[in-house]
Structure formats: structure tokens, C-alpha cells
């Protein structure tokens, strides 16, 4: 299956390691190897098994809605933010 991450880009769910919110990545200096490669308007970073980094300006909440994930597997969303 593929996940549409915006800007006419898709990624295989078999290759995807993670989809990360850019704002969160900027909170830690350890992520500098990723954040140095980003554009100002990027909102999401996708990292695959080959350490390829793909960034888009689509909201991470939009991608969560698109991805074929079972609701119980979602780690964070606006709906369950208070539960964490």
C-alpha cells in the first residue's frame, strides 16, 4: 500500500520508517542532520529504510487522516491528545 504525503509524492508503507512533524524535530539538536535539509515551509518529514528524507508542506494531521492505519495504532492525533 502507498501513503500520499502531498506534492504528488507517495511512499510505500513497506519502506516507510516514520512520518515526523517538523516542529517536533526542531525541538532537539540531535535532529540537525534532518532539519538542515528542510525548507522553511516544510511541515512533514518522511524517512524510509534507506535513510532517504522526503519533506512536504502538507500538515501531518492531513497525512494521518490519509494513511491506512487502524485507529488503535495511532500514537498521536488531535482526538487522543488529552489521553497522552
DAPE-V257615 format. One record per pair of residues at least 12 apart in sequence whose ideal C-beta (glycine too) atoms are under 10 Angstrom apart, sorted by sequence separation. I is the first residue (numbers start at 1). J is the second residue. D is the distance in whole Angstrom. If there is no record, write none. Layout:
i=I j=J d=D
i=I j=J d=D
//
This chain:
i=1 j=13 d=5
i=2 j=14 d=9
i=22 j=34 d=9
i=26 j=38 d=9
i=42 j=54 d=10
i=43 j=55 d=8
i=44 j=56 d=5
i=64 j=76 d=8
i=65 j=77 d=9
i=1 j=14 d=8
i=2 j=15 d=10
i=3 j=16 d=7
i=22 j=35 d=7
i=25 j=38 d=8
i=34 j=47 d=8
i=42 j=55 d=4
i=43 j=56 d=7
i=44 j=57 d=8
i=64 j=77 d=6
i=2 j=16 d=9
i=5 j=19 d=7
i=20 j=34 d=8
i=31 j=45 d=9
i=41 j=55 d=9
i=42 j=56 d=7
i=43 j=57 d=5
i=44 j=58 d=6
i=64 j=78 d=9
i=38 j=53 d=9
i=41 j=56 d=9
i=42 j=57 d=6
i=43 j=58 d=6
i=44 j=59 d=7
i=45 j=60 d=9
i=61 j=76 d=10
i=64 j=79 d=10
i=3 j=19 d=8
i=22 j=38 d=6
i=37 j=53 d=6
i=39 j=55 d=7
i=41 j=57 d=5
i=42 j=58 d=9
i=43 j=59 d=6
i=44 j=60 d=5
i=60 j=76 d=9
i=61 j=77 d=7
i=22 j=39 d=10
i=25 j=42 d=10
i=34 j=51 d=10
i=38 j=55 d=5
i=39 j=56 d=10
i=40 j=57 d=9
i=43 j=60 d=6
i=44 j=61 d=10
i=46 j=63 d=9
i=60 j=77 d=9
i=61 j=78 d=6
i=33 j=51 d=10
i=37 j=55 d=7
i=39 j=57 d=8
i=43 j=61 d=10
i=44 j=62 d=9
i=22 j=41 d=10
i=25 j=44 d=10
i=34 j=53 d=6
i=43 j=62 d=9
i=44 j=63 d=6
i=22 j=42 d=5
i=23 j=43 d=8
i=25 j=45 d=6
i=33 j=53 d=9
i=35 j=55 d=10
i=43 j=63 d=9
i=44 j=64 d=10
i=22 j=43 d=5
i=24 j=45 d=10
i=34 j=55 d=9
i=21 j=43 d=7
i=22 j=44 d=6
i=21 j=44 d=7
i=22 j=45 d=6
i=20 j=44 d=7
i=21 j=45 d=8
i=19 j=44 d=6
i=20 j=45 d=5
i=19 j=45 d=7
i=20 j=46 d=8
i=18 j=45 d=8
i=19 j=46 d=5
i=20 j=47 d=7
i=18 j=46 d=7
i=19 j=47 d=8
i=17 j=46 d=8
i=18 j=47 d=5
i=16 j=46 d=6
i=17 j=47 d=5
i=18 j=48 d=9
i=15 j=46 d=9
i=16 j=47 d=8
i=17 j=48 d=6
i=15 j=47 d=10
i=16 j=48 d=6
i=17 j=49 d=6
i=15 j=48 d=4
i=16 j=49 d=8
i=17 j=50 d=9
i=20 j=53 d=10
i=22 j=55 d=7
i=14 j=48 d=9
i=15 j=49 d=5
i=17 j=51 d=8
i=22 j=56 d=10
i=11 j=46 d=6
i=14 j=49 d=8
i=15 j=50 d=7
i=17 j=52 d=10
i=19 j=54 d=10
i=20 j=55 d=10
i=22 j=57 d=9
i=11 j=47 d=10
i=12 j=48 d=8
i=24 j=60 d=9
i=6 j=43 d=9
i=9 j=46 d=8
i=11 j=48 d=6
i=12 j=49 d=9
i=15 j=52 d=8
i=19 j=56 d=10
i=23 j=60 d=9
i=6 j=44 d=7
i=16 j=54 d=10
i=21 j=59 d=9
i=22 j=60 d=8
i=5 j=44 d=6
i=21 j=60 d=5
i=5 j=45 d=10
i=6 j=46 d=10
i=20 j=60 d=8
i=21 j=61 d=9
i=5 j=46 d=6
i=11 j=52 d=9
i=19 j=60 d=7
i=21 j=63 d=10
i=3 j=46 d=8
i=11 j=54 d=7
i=10 j=54 d=10
i=19 j=63 d=6
i=9 j=54 d=6
i=19 j=64 d=8
i=9 j=55 d=10
i=7 j=54 d=9
i=9 j=56 d=6
i=6 j=54 d=10
i=7 j=55 d=9
i=8 j=56 d=10
i=19 j=67 d=8
i=5 j=54 d=7
i=6 j=55 d=10
i=7 j=56 d=5
i=9 j=58 d=9
i=5 j=55 d=9
i=6 j=56 d=4
i=7 j=57 d=7
i=5 j=56 d=5
i=6 j=57 d=7
i=7 j=58 d=7
i=16 j=67 d=9
i=4 j=56 d=10
i=6 j=58 d=3
i=24 j=76 d=10
i=5 j=58 d=6
i=6 j=59 d=9
i=4 j=58 d=9
i=13 j=67 d=8
i=5 j=60 d=10
i=13 j=68 d=7
i=21 j=76 d=9
i=6 j=62 d=7
i=13 j=69 d=9
i=5 j=62 d=9
i=6 j=63 d=7
i=4 j=62 d=9
i=5 j=63 d=6
i=4 j=63 d=8
i=3 j=63 d=7
i=6 j=66 d=9
i=3 j=64 d=10
i=5 j=66 d=8
i=4 j=66 d=6
i=5 j=67 d=9
i=3 j=66 d=6
i=4 j=67 d=9
i=3 j=67 d=5
i=2 j=67 d=10
i=3 j=68 d=7
i=1 j=67 d=9
i=2 j=68 d=9
i=3 j=69 d=9
i=1 j=68 d=6
//
